[in-house]
Amino acid sequence: MLRALDLAGSALFLTSPNPRVGCVLVDGQGRVIGEGHTQRAGGPHAEVMALRDASARGHSAHGATAYVTLEPCSHHGRTGPCCDALVAAGVSKVVAAVADPNPLVAGNGFARLRAAGVAVEVCDTQNGGSASRDLNIGFFSRMVRKTPWVRLKSAMSLDGKTALADGSSQWITGEAARADGHHWRARACAILTGIGTVLADDPALDVRYVDTPRQPRLVVLDSQLRMPPTARIFAASRQVLIYCAQNDAGRRAALEAVGAVVVCLPAANAAGIDLPALMRDLGQREVNELHVEAGGLLNGALLQAGLVDELVLYQAPVLLGQGQDAFGGMALAQLQDAPQVEMVESTTIGADRRIVARLSGHYDF
């Protein structure tokens, strides 16, 4: 199972919106005869890749045990059911790390395997279940909550400033921290920012520091459709979603002419757009992990709305004093309203410190 989890992890940047799954086939003598992981959406799943690998090595899967990090699927989606492929190959036992939260599967894969005479064992949380769920936390979120797992990344000084008062921010953190930030971008289905960041910095917001087979979609909150069609965000080969609250036909046409998808949502709160409605729409668009890189106004609005699940914060060993706050858009009336977090890790990245924390209660689904 550990090897299967390693295989699943190697598909971290690849499988979106499908889950990252690994599979290892072991014969009756305990020898590995085939292994594989899920390919890009529309391609083979982990079980089929492992069966193909076994065949290419000259092995039959008849009587083998399949160790797989997620319940084999039982429905026709972009590909056929993996449980049927395992049955057809003559696998005698399936050991799965965790059940699939997809309502189209959700135990049906196990049931079909058992009905065909295949023994099924499901691991507990200590033996692969938690690791597989963490690897696919966005997929679990979308299947259960119908919204993405929202991860907010911010680079700041030790005193919580993301820029000087005049907006100067390049670079607060070092190159190692910036490269690490691109790793988090690459694993996401989509990157979210606000129009203020686009107008102030004209960022590319693509993945450059790590090799990736795909660029995440870009999502921009632009309530008044102020986005210039010449912005750098349109340079990368990816879908750009622009969410507005005021549907100006001329501006919309200009943005659609450069490939943007414009979505109009109700206006609300300091961000200018109904943020819960935004998350529901992104869930319907198969966004598992949403990576936020925005200014303090949008950061604070997302936190205050209870929509942030995880924080990835880079702190540089520098003090900026008066400047722009990382979460300036969050205005609390009383201390007990402050969002509570649970520390996951604190790691040195070059000269900087990376802190990963989860909002309390947001993992309970």
C-alpha positions in Angstrom: 0.0 0.0 0.0 2.9 2.4 0.7 4.1 1.8 -2.8 0.6 2.4 -4.2 0.5 5.7 -2.3 3.9 6.6 -3.8 2.5 6.0 -7.3 -0.6 8.0 -6.5 1.7 10.9 -5.3 3.6 10.8 -8.6 0.3 11.8 -10.3 -0.1 14.9 -8.1 0.0 17.4 -11.0 -1.6 15.1 -13.6 -5.1 13.7 -12.9 -7.3 16.7 -12.2 -10.3 16.6 -11.9 -10.0 12.9 -11.2 -8.5 11.6 -7.9 -4.8 10.6 -7.7 -4.8 6.9 -7.4 -2.0 4.2 -7.4 -2.3 0.5 -7.8 0.1 -2.4 -7.2 -0.6 -6.0 -8.3 1.0 -8.8 -6.2 1.0 -12.5 -7.1 0.4 -15.4 -4.7 4.1 -15.6 -3.9 4.2 -11.9 -2.8 5.9 -10.7 -5.9 5.0 -7.4 -7.5 3.8 -8.2 -11.1 2.4 -4.8 -12.1 1.9 -1.3 -11.0 0.5 2.0 -12.3 -1.3 5.3 -11.5 -4.2 7.2 -12.9 -3.4 9.2 -16.1 -4.8 12.4 -17.3 -8.6 12.8 -17.4 -10.0 10.6 -20.1 -7.0 8.2 -19.8 -6.7 4.9 -18.0 -7.1 4.7 -14.3 -4.5 3.2 -11.9 -6.0 -0.4 -12.0 -6.0 -0.6 -15.8 -2.4 0.8 -15.9 -1.3 -1.9 -13.4 -3.0 -4.6 -15.4 -1.3 -3.4 -18.6 2.0 -3.3 -16.8 1.6 -6.9 -15.6 0.8 -8.0 -19.1 3.8 -6.1 -20.5 6.0 -7.9 -18.0 4.6 -11.3 -19.1 2.5 -11.9 -16.0 -1.1 -13.0 -15.6 -3.2 -11.2 -12.9 -5.3 -14.3 -12.3 -5.3 -14.9 -8.5 -3.4 -11.7 -7.8 -4.1 -9.2 -5.0 -4.6 -5.6 -6.1 -3.5 -2.9 -3.6 -5.2 0.3 -4.6 -5.4 3.7 -2.9 -9.1 4.3 -3.6 -12.1 2.1 -4.1 -12.2 0.9 -7.8 -14.8 2.8 -9.7 -18.1 1.1 -10.7 -19.5 3.6 -13.2 -19.0 4.6 -16.8 -17.5 8.1 -16.8 -14.7 9.1 -19.2 -13.5 5.5 -18.9 -15.1 2.1 -18.1 -15.5 0.7 -14.5 -12.2 -0.4 -13.0 -13.9 -3.0 -10.8 -15.0 -4.8 -14.0 -11.5 -4.7 -15.4 -10.2 -6.3 -12.2 -12.8 -9.0 -12.3 -12.2 -9.8 -15.9 -8.4 -10.1 -15.2 -9.2 -12.7 -12.5 -7.9 -10.8 -9.5 -8.8 -12.7 -6.3 -8.5 -9.9 -3.7 -8.6 -6.1 -3.6 -7.1 -4.2 -0.7 -8.3 -0.5 -0.8 -7.0 2.4 1.3 -10.4 4.2 1.4 -13.9 4.2 -0.1 -14.6 6.5 -3.0 -16.8 9.5 -1.8 -18.2 9.9 -5.3 -22.0 9.1 -5.0 -21.7 7.2 -8.3 -19.3 4.8 -6.6 -19.5 5.1 -2.7 -19.4 1.3 -1.9 -20.8 0.1 -5.2 -17.3 -0.8 -6.5 -16.7 -3.0 -3.4 -20.2 -4.5 -3.8 -19.6 -5.4 -7.4 -16.2 -7.0 -6.6 -17.7 -9.1 -3.8 -20.6 -10.1 -6.0 -18.1 -11.5 -8.5 -16.3 -13.5 -5.8 -13.4 -11.1 -5.2 -12.4 -10.6 -1.6 -12.3 -7.0 -0.4 -10.4 -5.4 2.4 -10.6 -1.7 3.3 -7.7 -0.3 5.3 -8.1 1.8 8.5 -6.9 5.4 8.7 -3.5 4.3 10.0 -2.8 2.0 7.0 -3.3 4.2 4.1 -6.8 5.7 4.5 -5.7 9.1 5.9 -2.9 9.4 3.4 -5.1 8.7 0.4 -7.7 11.2 1.7 -5.1 13.9 2.2 -3.7 13.3 -1.3 -7.2 13.8 -2.7 -8.6 16.3 -0.2 -10.0 18.4 -3.0 -11.8 15.5 -4.7 -13.3 14.5 -1.3 -14.4 18.1 -0.7 -16.1 18.4 -4.1 -17.8 15.0 -3.8 -19.1 15.6 -0.2 -19.5 19.4 0.1 -19.9 20.2 -3.6 -17.3 22.9 -3.3 -13.5 22.9 -3.7 -10.9 22.6 -1.0 -9.7 26.2 -0.7 -6.0 26.7 0.0 -4.9 30.3 0.5 -1.2 31.1 -0.1 0.5 34.3 1.0 4.1 35.5 1.3 4.7 38.1 4.0 7.1 39.6 6.4 7.3 38.5 10.0 4.9 41.3 11.0 2.3 40.1 8.4 2.9 42.6 5.6 2.7 41.5 2.0 4.0 44.8 0.6 5.1 48.3 1.5 2.4 51.0 1.7 3.2 51.9 -2.0 2.7 48.2 -3.1 6.3 47.3 -3.5 6.6 43.5 -2.8 9.2 42.0 -5.1 10.7 40.1 -3.5 9.8 39.7 0.2 10.6 36.0 0.2 13.5 34.2 -1.4 13.7 32.1 -4.6 13.4 28.8 -2.8 10.1 29.9 -1.2 8.8 31.2 -4.6 9.6 27.9 -6.2 7.9 26.0 -3.4 4.8 28.2 -4.0 4.7 27.0 -7.6 4.5 23.4 -6.4 1.3 24.3 -4.6 0.0 26.1 -7.7 0.8 23.0 -9.9 -1.3 20.6 -7.8 -4.4 22.9 -7.9 -7.2 22.6 -10.4 -7.5 26.4 -10.5 -5.8 29.5 -9.2 -8.0 32.4 -7.8 -7.1 36.0 -7.6 -8.8 39.4 -7.6 -8.9 42.1 -10.2 -7.0 44.4 -7.8 -4.0 42.1 -8.0 -4.2 41.9 -11.8 -4.4 45.7 -12.3 -1.6 46.4 -9.8 0.9 43.7 -10.7 -0.2 42.3 -14.1 1.0 38.8 -12.9 1.1 35.7 -15.1 0.0 33.4 -12.3 1.1 30.3 -14.1 3.4 27.5 -13.1 7.0 28.1 -14.0 9.3 26.7 -11.3 8.2 23.1 -11.5 7.6 20.7 -14.5 3.9 20.1 -14.9 1.9 18.5 -17.7 -0.9 21.1 -17.4 -1.5 24.7 -16.3 -4.3 25.1 -13.7 -7.2 27.2 -14.8 -7.2 30.8 -13.7 -10.2 32.4 -11.8 -10.4 36.2 -11.5 -13.0 38.0 -9.4 -13.8 41.1 -11.4 -17.1 42.5 -10.3 -17.2 45.4 -12.8 -15.3 43.7 -15.7 -12.3 46.0 -15.5 -10.0 43.3 -16.8 -7.9 44.5 -19.8 -7.8 42.0 -22.7 -4.1 42.6 -22.9 -3.3 41.2 -19.4 -0.5 38.7 -19.0 -2.9 36.1 -17.5 -4.1 35.4 -21.1 -0.6 34.4 -22.3 -0.6 30.9 -20.8 -2.4 27.9 -22.4 -5.3 27.4 -20.0 -8.9 28.4 -19.3 -9.5 31.8 -17.7 -12.7 32.2 -15.8 -13.8 35.8 -15.0 -16.6 36.2 -12.4 -18.4 39.5 -12.5 -21.5 41.1 -10.9 -22.1 43.8 -13.6 -22.5 42.3 -17.0 -21.3 45.0 -19.4 -21.9 43.6 -22.9 -19.0 45.4 -24.6 -16.4 44.5 -22.0 -17.6 41.0 -21.9 -17.3 40.6 -25.7 -13.8 41.9 -25.6 -12.8 39.4 -22.9 -14.5 36.5 -24.6 -12.7 37.5 -27.8 -9.3 36.6 -26.1 -10.7 33.3 -24.8 -12.1 34.2 -21.4 -15.2 32.6 -20.0 -17.3 35.2 -18.2 -19.7 34.2 -15.5 -22.1 36.7 -13.9 -22.9 36.1 -10.2 -24.9 38.1 -7.6 -23.1 41.0 -6.0 -22.3 40.7 -2.3 -19.9 41.7 0.4 -16.5 43.5 0.2 -15.3 41.2 -2.6 -18.1 42.5 -4.8 -19.3 38.9 -5.7 -21.3 36.3 -3.8 -18.4 34.1 -2.6 -20.4 31.0 -1.6 -22.1 31.1 -5.0 -18.6 31.3 -6.6 -17.5 28.2 -4.7 -20.6 26.3 -5.7 -20.1 27.2 -9.3 -16.5 26.1 -9.2 -17.5 22.8 -7.7 -19.9 22.2 -10.6 -17.0 23.0 -12.9 -15.0 20.1 -11.4 -12.5 22.2 -9.4 -11.1 20.1 -6.6 -8.4 22.3 -5.2 -8.6 26.0 -5.4 -5.4 27.8 -4.8 -5.8 31.5 -3.8 -3.1 34.1 -4.4 -4.8 37.5 -3.8 -4.5 40.7 -1.9 -5.6 41.4 1.6 -9.1 42.5 0.7 -10.1 39.2 -1.0 -8.0 37.1 1.5 -9.9 38.6 4.4 -13.3 38.4 2.8 -12.7 34.6 2.1 -11.6 34.0 5.6 -14.4 36.0 7.2 -16.9 34.1 5.0 -15.5 30.8 6.4 -14.5 29.6 2.9 -10.8 29.1 3.4 -9.8 25.5 4.4 -6.1 25.7 4.5 -3.3 28.3 4.7 0.1 28.1 3.2 2.0 31.1 4.6 5.6 32.0 3.8 7.3 34.3 6.3 10.5 36.1 5.5 13.0 37.2 8.2 12.2 40.9 7.6 10.0 43.5 9.3 8.1 46.0 7.0 6.2 48.1 9.6 3.5 50.1 8.0 2.4 48.3 4.8 -0.3 46.2 3.3 -1.8 43.5 5.5 -2.1 39.9 4.3 -5.7 39.8 5.6 -6.7 43.4 5.7 -10.2 42.6 4.4 -11.2 40.8 7.6 -12.8 43.1 10.1 -13.7 41.4 13.4 -16.0 42.9 16.0 -14.9 40.7 18.8 -12.0 38.4 19.6 -14.1 35.2 19.7 -15.0 35.8 16.0 -11.4 35.2 15.0 -10.9 32.1 12.8 -9.2 29.3 14.7 -6.5 27.2 13.0 -4.8 23.9 13.6 -1.1 23.8 12.8 -0.1 21.1 10.3 3.6 21.9 9.8 6.3 24.6 10.0 9.2 24.1 7.7 12.3 26.1 6.7 12.4 26.9 3.0 15.7 28.6 2.1 15.9 31.6 4.5 12.1 31.7 4.9 9.6 29.8 7.0 6.6 28.0 5.5 3.6 27.4 7.8 0.8 25.1 6.7 -2.4 25.3 8.9 -6.0 24.2 8.5 -9.0 26.1 9.6 -10.5 24.3 12.6 -13.4 22.0 11.7 -12.9 22.3 8.0 -11.5 18.7 7.6 -14.6 17.2 9.2 -16.5 16.0 6.1 
